[in-house]
Amino acid sequence: MKQEGRFAAPSNKVAADAAQTLREENERLRAEVAYLKKLQALIRSKRSAAPTKRI
């Protein structure tokens, strides 16, 4: 007689939902990284273009 484990294997729907959730999180994180890179570049360009005070 075959003995079953305590937990059943996850269904395909559960695995698909988890994969979709991970894809969405990955996409959000990629967008956040791209935004932060653009923001850092903008800050760098503003700092380097700051006028120097001459008297």
N, CA, C and O atoms as a GROMACS GRO file, in nm:
protein
  220
    1MET      N    1   0.083  -0.117   0.000
    1MET     CA    2   0.000   0.000   0.000
    1MET      C    3   0.088   0.124   0.000
    1MET      O    4   0.188   0.130   0.072
    2LYS      N    5   0.051   0.222  -0.081
    2LYS     CA    6   0.129   0.345  -0.094
    2LYS      C    7   0.090   0.444   0.016
    2LYS      O    8  -0.028   0.473   0.035
    3GLN      N    9   0.190   0.496   0.087
    3GLN     CA   10   0.162   0.590   0.194
    3GLN      C   11   0.177   0.732   0.141
    3GLN      O   12   0.278   0.767   0.080
    4GLU      N   13   0.074   0.814   0.164
    4GLU     CA   14   0.079   0.953   0.118
    4GLU      C   15   0.147   1.039   0.222
    4GLU      O   16   0.142   1.009   0.341
    5GLY      N   17   0.212   1.147   0.175
    5GLY     CA   18   0.277   1.240   0.266
    5GLY      C   19   0.176   1.326   0.338
    5GLY      O   20   0.056   1.319   0.310
    6ARG      N   21   0.222   1.406   0.430
    6ARG     CA   22   0.132   1.493   0.507
    6ARG      C   23   0.073   1.602   0.421
    6ARG      O   24  -0.041   1.644   0.443
    7PHE      N   25   0.148   1.649   0.323
    7PHE     CA   26   0.103   1.760   0.240
    7PHE      C   27   0.087   1.713   0.097
    7PHE      O   28   0.170   1.639   0.046
    8ALA      N   29  -0.019   1.757   0.035
    8ALA     CA   30  -0.040   1.724  -0.106
    8ALA      C   31   0.046   1.816  -0.191
    8ALA      O   32   0.078   1.927  -0.151
    9ALA      N   33   0.083   1.769  -0.307
    9ALA     CA   34   0.161   1.851  -0.399
    9ALA      C   35   0.076   1.969  -0.443
    9ALA      O   36  -0.045   1.954  -0.462
   10PRO      N   37   0.137   2.086  -0.461
   10PRO     CA   38   0.059   2.203  -0.503
   10PRO      C   39  -0.002   2.180  -0.641
   10PRO      O   40   0.058   2.120  -0.730
   11SER      N   41  -0.123   2.229  -0.654
   11SER     CA   42  -0.189   2.212  -0.783
   11SER      C   43  -0.125   2.303  -0.887
   11SER      O   44  -0.051   2.396  -0.853
   12ASN      N   45  -0.153   2.276  -1.012
   12ASN     CA   46  -0.098   2.359  -1.119
   12ASN      C   47  -0.146   2.502  -1.107
   12ASN      O   48  -0.072   2.595  -1.140
   13LYS      N   49  -0.269   2.523  -1.060
   13LYS     CA   50  -0.322   2.659  -1.044
   13LYS      C   51  -0.243   2.736  -0.940
   13LYS      O   52  -0.210   2.853  -0.960
   14VAL      N   53  -0.213   2.671  -0.830
   14VAL     CA   54  -0.136   2.738  -0.724
   14VAL      C   55   0.003   2.772  -0.776
   14VAL      O   56   0.052   2.882  -0.752
   15ALA      N   57   0.066   2.680  -0.846
   15ALA     CA   58   0.200   2.705  -0.901
   15ALA      C   59   0.195   2.817  -1.005
   15ALA      O   60   0.285   2.900  -1.010
   16ALA      N   61   0.091   2.819  -1.087
   16ALA     CA   62   0.078   2.924  -1.189
   16ALA      C   63   0.055   3.059  -1.123
   16ALA      O   64   0.110   3.160  -1.167
   17ASP      N   65  -0.026   3.062  -1.017
   17ASP     CA   66  -0.051   3.188  -0.945
   17ASP      C   67   0.078   3.239  -0.881
   17ASP      O   68   0.106   3.359  -0.884
   18ALA      N   69   0.155   3.149  -0.824
   18ALA     CA   70   0.281   3.189  -0.761
   18ALA      C   71   0.378   3.242  -0.866
   18ALA      O   72   0.446   3.342  -0.843
   19ALA      N   73   0.384   3.176  -0.980
   19ALA     CA   74   0.473   3.222  -1.087
   19ALA      C   75   0.430   3.358  -1.138
   19ALA      O   76   0.514   3.444  -1.163
   20GLN      N   77   0.300   3.379  -1.152
   20GLN     CA   78   0.248   3.509  -1.199
   20GLN      C   79   0.280   3.618  -1.097
   20GLN      O   80   0.317   3.729  -1.135
   21THR      N   81   0.264   3.587  -0.970
   21THR     CA   82   0.295   3.684  -0.865
   21THR      C   83   0.443   3.722  -0.870
   21THR      O   84   0.477   3.840  -0.857
   22LEU      N   85   0.528   3.623  -0.888
   22LEU     CA   86   0.672   3.652  -0.896
   22LEU      C   87   0.706   3.735  -1.019
   22LEU      O   88   0.790   3.825  -1.011
   23ARG      N   89   0.642   3.706  -1.132
   23ARG     CA   90   0.665   3.787  -1.254
   23ARG      C   91   0.625   3.932  -1.231
   23ARG      O   92   0.697   4.023  -1.271
   24GLU      N   93   0.509   3.953  -1.168
   24GLU     CA   94   0.462   4.089  -1.143
   24GLU      C   95   0.556   4.163  -1.049
   24GLU      O   96   0.585   4.281  -1.070
   25GLU      N   97   0.603   4.095  -0.944
   25GLU     CA   98   0.695   4.158  -0.851
   25GLU      C   99   0.827   4.192  -0.921
   25GLU      O  100   0.884   4.299  -0.899
   26ASN      N  101   0.874   4.100  -1.005
   26ASN     CA  102   0.997   4.123  -1.079
   26ASN      C  103   0.981   4.245  -1.170
   26ASN      O  104   1.071   4.329  -1.177
   27GLU      N  105   0.870   4.256  -1.239
   27GLU     CA  106   0.845   4.369  -1.328
   27GLU      C  107   0.841   4.500  -1.250
   27GLU      O  108   0.896   4.601  -1.294
   28ARG      N  109   0.776   4.498  -1.133
   28ARG     CA  110   0.769   4.619  -1.050
   28ARG      C  111   0.908   4.660  -1.001
   28ARG      O  112   0.942   4.778  -1.001
   29LEU      N  113   0.987   4.562  -0.960
   29LEU     CA  114   1.121   4.593  -0.912
   29LEU      C  115   1.211   4.645  -1.024
   29LEU      O  116   1.292   4.735  -1.001
   30ARG      N  117   1.197   4.589  -1.144
   30ARG     CA  118   1.275   4.640  -1.257
   30ARG      C  119   1.239   4.784  -1.288
   30ARG      O  120   1.326   4.866  -1.317
   31ALA      N  121   1.110   4.816  -1.282
   31ALA     CA  122   1.066   4.953  -1.307
   31ALA      C  123   1.120   5.047  -1.199
   31ALA      O  124   1.160   5.159  -1.228
   32GLU      N  125   1.120   5.001  -1.075
   32GLU     CA  126   1.173   5.082  -0.966
   32GLU      C  127   1.321   5.108  -0.984
   32GLU      O  128   1.367   5.221  -0.963
   33VAL      N  129   1.396   5.007  -1.022
   33VAL     CA  130   1.541   5.023  -1.044
   33VAL      C  131   1.566   5.122  -1.158
   33VAL      O  132   1.655   5.207  -1.148
   34ALA      N  133   1.490   5.112  -1.266
   34ALA     CA  134   1.506   5.203  -1.379
   34ALA      C  135   1.475   5.346  -1.336
   34ALA      O  136   1.547   5.439  -1.373
   35TYR      N  137   1.369   5.365  -1.257
   35TYR     CA  138   1.333   5.497  -1.208
   35TYR      C  139   1.445   5.554  -1.121
   35TYR      O  140   1.483   5.670  -1.137
   36LEU      N  141   1.498   5.474  -1.030
   36LEU     CA  142   1.604   5.521  -0.941
   36LEU      C  143   1.731   5.557  -1.018
   36LEU      O  144   1.799   5.654  -0.983
   37LYS      N  145   1.764   5.481  -1.121
   37LYS     CA  146   1.881   5.513  -1.203
   37LYS      C  147   1.862   5.647  -1.273
   37LYS      O  148   1.955   5.727  -1.278
   38LYS      N  149   1.742   5.670  -1.327
   38LYS     CA  150   1.715   5.798  -1.393
   38LYS      C  151   1.720   5.913  -1.294
   38LYS      O  152   1.772   6.020  -1.326
   39LEU      N  153   1.667   5.892  -1.175
   39LEU     CA  154   1.669   5.995  -1.073
   39LEU      C  155   1.812   6.027  -1.031
   39LEU      O  156   1.846   6.144  -1.014
   40GLN      N  157   1.895   5.925  -1.014
   40GLN     CA  158   2.035   5.949  -0.977
   40GLN      C  159   2.108   6.024  -1.088
   40GLN      O  160   2.189   6.112  -1.059
   41ALA      N  161   2.082   5.990  -1.213
   41ALA     CA  162   2.145   6.060  -1.324
   41ALA      C  163   2.102   6.206  -1.327
   41ALA      O  164   2.184   6.294  -1.354
   42LEU      N  165   1.976   6.232  -1.300
   42LEU     CA  166   1.927   6.370  -1.297
   42LEU      C  167   1.993   6.449  -1.186
   42LEU      O  168   2.032   6.564  -1.206
   43ILE      N  169   2.006   6.388  -1.068
   43ILE     CA  170   2.071   6.455  -0.955
   43ILE      C  171   2.216   6.484  -0.988
   43ILE      O  172   2.267   6.593  -0.960
   44ARG      N  173   2.286   6.384  -1.048
   44ARG     CA  174   2.426   6.405  -1.086
   44ARG      C  175   2.439   6.520  -1.186
   44ARG      O  176   2.529   6.603  -1.174
   45SER      N  177   2.351   6.525  -1.284
   45SER     CA  178   2.361   6.629  -1.386
   45SER      C  179   2.332   6.767  -1.327
   45SER      O  180   2.394   6.866  -1.366
   46LYS      N  181   2.238   6.775  -1.233
   46LYS     CA  182   2.206   6.904  -1.168
   46LYS      C  183   2.324   6.950  -1.082
   46LYS      O  184   2.355   7.069  -1.079
   47ARG      N  185   2.388   6.857  -1.013
   47ARG     CA  186   2.501   6.895  -0.928
   47ARG      C  187   2.620   6.940  -1.012
   47ARG      O  188   2.688   7.037  -0.977
   48SER      N  189   2.645   6.873  -1.123
   48SER     CA  190   2.760   6.909  -1.206
   48SER      C  191   2.734   7.038  -1.284
   48SER      O  192   2.829   7.106  -1.324
   49ALA      N  193   2.608   7.073  -1.306
   49ALA     CA  194   2.574   7.193  -1.380
   49ALA      C  195   2.548   7.312  -1.289
   49ALA      O  196   2.512   7.419  -1.336
   50ALA      N  197   2.566   7.294  -1.159
   50ALA     CA  198   2.542   7.403  -1.065
   50ALA      C  199   2.641   7.516  -1.091
   50ALA      O  200   2.761   7.492  -1.103
   51PRO      N  201   2.590   7.636  -1.100
   51PRO     CA  202   2.681   7.748  -1.128
   51PRO      C  203   2.775   7.775  -1.010
   51PRO      O  204   2.736   7.761  -0.894
   52THR      N  205   2.896   7.813  -1.042
   52THR     CA  206   2.992   7.846  -0.938
   52THR      C  207   2.981   7.996  -0.913
   52THR      O  208   2.960   8.075  -1.005
   53LYS      N  209   2.996   8.034  -0.788
   53LYS     CA  210   2.980   8.173  -0.751
   53LYS      C  211   3.115   8.246  -0.771
   53LYS      O  212   3.217   8.207  -0.713
   54ARG      N  213   3.113   8.350  -0.852
   54ARG     CA  214   3.235   8.429  -0.876
   54ARG      C  215   3.211   8.571  -0.833
   54ARG      O  216   3.105   8.629  -0.860
   55ILE      N  217   3.310   8.628  -0.767
   55ILE     CA  218   3.298   8.767  -0.722
   55ILE      C  219   3.402   8.851  -0.791
   55ILE      O  220   3.410   8.971  -0.767
   0.00000   0.00000   0.00000
